[in-house]
Amino acid sequence: MLTLDPGPPGASQAGSGPRPWAEPRRSAHRPPVCCQSTWDLPVLLGGLPQDSVCPTPLVTSPTPQRRHQATHHGRMEAPAQEGSSFKAGAMAQASGGSPESHDAQLPPPPQPEDQEGQGEGLVELHASFRELFTFFCTNATIHGATRLVCSSQNRLKTASWGLLFLGALGALYWQFGLLFEQYWSYPVIMTVSVHSERKLFPSVTLCDMNPHRPSSVRHHLQALDRFARENIRSLYKFNFSEDGDVPLADDQGPRPAFYLDRSVRLQRLSHPGGQSRVGFRLCNSTGGDCFYRAFSSGVTAAREWYRFHYVSILALLPAAHEDSHQSHGGHFVFSCQFDGRDCQARHFQTFHHPTYGSCYTFNGVWAAQRPGITHGISLVLRTEQQDHLPLLSTEAGIKVMIHERDHTPFLEHQGFSIRPGTETTIGIREDEVRRLGSPYSHCTDGVEGVGGQLLYNASYTLQACLVSCFQQLMVETCSCGYYFYPLPAGAQYCSYSRHPAWGHCFYRLYRDLGTHRLPCASRCPRSCRESSYKLSAGTSRWPSSKSADWILAALGKPGRRSSSQSKSPSPSLRSNMAKVNIFYQELNYRTVEETPVYSVPELLSAMGSLWSLWFGSSVLSVLELLELLLDAVALTLLLGCRRLRRTQGSQTGAATVASHAKPEASQLPTDCRNDVNHLGGPAGLFSHAASGSCGRNLC
């Protein structure tokens, strides 16, 4: 910027002598102005070298229009106090000053009156959409945008680059759509990792597979046994031996009212394929809508038929009936050791299963210090069958299930059997599964999100939820609950003494559960975190023929030999015992964990890669697009508001053309003309901070 030095006082009164305004301070010898218009920007900025010589010096007085253009293009600003020097120089030139000073005394451009308002406005808008677009394309950091402006003289290039720009934009947002579609499907990958640390020993549930006969319903069970013999005899012409039956003392206490439904009996059914089947028929309360519960195996049919009557009898028992397994339950476990230490009674929880008899769950709080047989649990168990029900349980031995602590054991689904007279060694390897939960998968950390009440007083498991859901639907549909599962509050168990058609309702509902027609699958999500155990087992004969006598004597069960027996122990003694060793094969456990394919940082990284691929820009370039959009909206509102005000305030009927691309400063109100601030370059801007009255009159 040029800085002008005012002349000495009184210079305006003399026609010659000192100059009315001084040379620029930066040079004592200013080159003559020539070769260009008087107010060309390079000359005013000192662009000519000092030794340049004009062929024809040209001194002209700038017209007001030229001074106005110079102000716009050169942005020359002089201090307000220098206006007096300009006036003095002009008067001296008019009175015929010296010719030597004419080539150097050029009147400075007129200065605006309000010097403080000539700074950049706080909010600036472009004069037209064309200038807005040109300014964006020229200054944007997006690759290819400037080609839309610099090749404006060649329409073919402009059209080509426009198509390329739009094509790249379309491809970008097409890939964005594919990316977000995959992200909103919430895919996961399974990450497997191995950890090594001490783990609490899992719970072990063991059942003696000896379902007992409760004393209060023993008479009804004996009637059922006689009815069962009749059905077996009629089907297979087989007579049960009476020698093995042990006479039981009849209970003299009160007996619940009961009648045996002899209409439900085993039948041989003809099959369209020619294969004979065995089953029984169940009907509704009116005797209609009957269907056959048929099986290809007669053994399975007999067991299912016996269980149907057996459950109806047990349902008559009071809620707090005597657990007869406690009378002989202490003899089930002969010995128990964990990591060389004796187990205590407090480490076991007991319950009775209608099919598997007396059950014991080992819930020790010990952690496995080292892997190996000697650091696990070792049990010697009794496998005698006292009150055995031959049609309810057809196997002898021990039912075992290994599960997580505080989880309900479902032995009919996950249990395995141990043969009597053997030593079974079971090695454990643990796998832990961790799921992410919503929205990646449908799982729960507890009872939250479960569509029903959990009837078991234990931690949440999928099987416990399914059983609870089925029992609740059973109570709602059949007005009673199945005896094998816990009851909701206020319900009672099913028995055909109270509910004659419960069997028809139960088996229909159970069939719908197997075909996934019930809503239990949707109500019961999987656990977000659960452990599973992989087992490897080995068996050997135990006790051996040489050590059987002293082992049985040490366990309090001495072997008896008759004179006719050989030196080997009786096989019946060995068949009443079993030994189980359960241990960790290794303390390393594998974790299978769900990991999202696209997390939020990975999604942003993928979007940035696509944006850089097609436009070679960054996040700030996106903000530039946002700024363009905001400027376009603001300019639309401003121009629309101005047009509305002009239409309303026009008295002569002259209206401004709506499609005018760039309103000139002369079209603005008189008090706003000085606020038009062309910033240079292709984009002129309106400054709304220069004058408060102009900001109020624009719209």
URCOR-V546501 format. One record per backbone hydrogen bond with DSSP energy under -1.0 kcal/mol. CO is the residue of the C=O (numbers start at 1). NH is the residue of the N-H. If there is no record, write none. Layout:
BEGIN
<<CO NH> <CO NH>>
END
This chain:
BEGIN
<<5 22> <8 11> <10 13> <20 7> <24 27> <37 40> <40 44> <41 45> <42 47> <43 46> <49 52> <63 67> <64 68> <65 69> <66 70> <67 71> <68 72> <69 73> <70 74> <71 75> <79 82> <80 83> <82 86> <83 87> <84 88> <85 89> <86 90> <87 91> <88 92> <89 93> <90 94> <91 95> <93 96> <99 102> <101 105> <104 106> <113 115> <115 118> <123 688> <125 686> <128 132> <129 133> <130 134> <131 135> <132 136> <133 137> <134 138> <135 139> <136 140> <142 145> <145 148> <146 149> <146 150> <147 151> <149 152> <151 154> <154 158> <155 159> <156 160> <157 161> <158 162> <159 163> <160 164> <161 165> <162 166> <163 167> <164 168> <165 169> <166 170> <167 171> <168 172> <169 173> <170 174> <171 175> <172 176> <173 177> <174 178> <175 179> <176 180> <177 181> <178 182> <179 183> <180 184> <183 186> <187 597> <189 595> <191 593> <193 591> <195 589> <199 368> <203 403> <204 362> <205 401> <206 360> <207 399> <217 221> <218 222> <219 223> <220 224> <221 225> <222 226> <223 227> <224 228> <225 229> <226 230> <227 231> <228 232> <229 233> <230 234> <231 235> <232 236> <233 237> <260 262> <261 264> <263 265> <267 279> <269 277> <271 274> <277 269> <278 295> <279 267> <280 293> <282 291> <284 287> <288 284> <291 282> <292 294> <293 280> <295 278> <297 301> <298 302> <299 303> <300 304> <301 305> <302 306> <303 307> <304 308> <305 309> <306 310> <307 311> <308 312> <309 313> <310 314> <311 315> <313 316> <314 317> <322 324> <323 326> <324 327> <328 331> <329 332> <332 382> <335 380> <336 343> <337 378> <338 341> <341 338> <344 347> <345 348> <347 363> <349 361> <351 359> <353 357> <356 209> <357 353> <358 208> <359 351> <360 206> <361 349> <362 204> <366 201> <373 376> <376 339> <377 582> <378 337> <379 580> <380 334> <380 335> <381 578> <389 393> <398 418> <399 207> <400 416> <401 205> <403 203> <404 407> <406 459> <410 413> <410 414> <411 415> <416 400> <418 398> <421 542> <422 579> <423 540> <424 581> <425 538> <426 583> <427 536> <428 585> <429 534> <430 590> <431 532> <432 592> <433 530> <434 594> <437 440> <437 441> <441 443> <442 526> <444 528> <447 450> <450 452> <456 458> <461 465> <462 466> <463 467> <464 468> <465 469> <466 470> <467 471> <468 472> <469 473> <470 474> <471 475> <472 476> <473 477> <474 478> <475 479> <481 494> <482 485> <488 491> <492 481> <495 498> <495 499> <499 502> <501 505> <502 506> <503 507> <504 508> <505 509> <506 510> <507 511> <508 512> <509 513> <510 514> <511 515> <512 517> <513 516> <519 523> <520 524> <523 451> <526 444> <528 435> <530 433> <532 431> <534 429> <536 427> <538 425> <540 423> <544 548> <547 551> <548 552> <549 553> <550 554> <551 555> <552 557> <553 556> <562 565> <570 574> <571 575> <574 577> <576 383> <577 421> <578 381> <579 424> <580 379> <581 426> <582 377> <583 428> <584 372> <589 195> <590 432> <591 193> <592 434> <593 191> <595 189> <599 603> <600 604> <601 605> <602 606> <603 607> <604 608> <605 609> <606 610> <607 611> <608 612> <609 613> <610 614> <611 615> <615 143> <618 622> <619 623> <620 624> <621 625> <622 626> <623 627> <624 628> <625 629> <626 630> <627 631> <628 632> <629 633> <630 634> <631 635> <632 636> <633 637> <634 638> <635 639> <636 640> <637 641> <638 642> <639 643> <640 644> <641 645> <642 646> <643 647> <644 648> <645 649> <657 660> <664 667> <665 668> <669 672> <672 675> <673 676> <675 687> <684 127> <686 125> <691 695> <692 696> <693 697> <694 698>>
END
